[in-house]
Amino acid sequence: MEINEKLMREMKKKMDIEMDKKEIEVTEHWKKELEVIYRKRYENLSSLQVDIKGLMDRMANRTAMLSRMVKEAM
């Protein structure tokens, strides 16, 4: 049974839309996290650097976790 071209295009379009929605959600999440850091009043640069490093570490952990999930699913 062969899937026709029209159906394939529709499926691809739906998948692209869903992926775009997920990308928006992820971007908004990290933007909110960064806004929290931006709004804080820091007494010195090192305090700001600690918060930025914490955000970077959380992002790296999330990336590593998602990478493992993708590899396991394949």
C-alpha positions in Angstrom: 0.0 0.0 0.0 1.5 3.3 -1.1 0.8 6.6 0.5 -0.1 9.2 -2.0 1.8 12.5 -2.4 -1.0 14.7 -1.1 -1.3 12.7 2.1 2.5 12.9 2.6 2.6 16.6 2.1 -0.3 17.1 4.6 1.4 14.9 7.2 4.7 16.7 6.7 2.9 20.1 7.1 1.2 18.9 10.3 4.5 17.6 11.7 6.3 20.9 10.8 3.6 22.9 12.6 3.8 20.7 15.7 7.6 21.0 15.8 7.3 24.8 15.4 4.9 24.9 18.3 7.2 22.9 20.5 10.1 25.2 19.6 8.1 28.2 20.6 7.3 26.6 24.0 10.9 25.8 24.6 12.1 29.3 23.6 9.5 30.9 25.8 10.5 28.7 28.8 14.2 29.7 28.6 13.3 33.3 27.9 11.3 33.4 31.2 14.2 31.8 33.0 16.6 34.4 31.6 14.1 37.2 32.5 14.2 36.1 36.1 18.0 36.6 36.1 17.7 39.9 34.3 15.2 41.4 36.8 17.3 40.5 39.8 19.3 43.3 41.4 22.9 42.1 41.7 25.4 43.6 44.1 28.4 42.4 42.0 29.3 40.8 38.8 30.2 37.4 40.4 26.6 37.0 41.6 25.3 37.5 38.1 27.8 35.1 36.8 26.8 32.4 39.3 23.1 32.7 38.2 24.0 32.7 34.5 26.2 29.6 35.1 23.3 27.9 36.9 21.0 28.6 33.9 23.7 27.3 31.5 24.0 24.1 33.6 20.3 23.5 33.6 20.2 24.0 29.8 23.1 21.6 29.4 21.5 19.0 31.6 18.2 19.2 29.7 20.0 18.9 26.4 21.9 15.8 27.6 18.7 14.2 28.9 16.9 14.8 25.6 19.8 13.5 23.6 19.8 10.3 25.6 16.1 9.9 25.1 16.4 10.3 21.3 19.3 7.8 21.2 17.2 5.2 23.2 14.2 5.7 21.0 16.2 4.9 17.8 
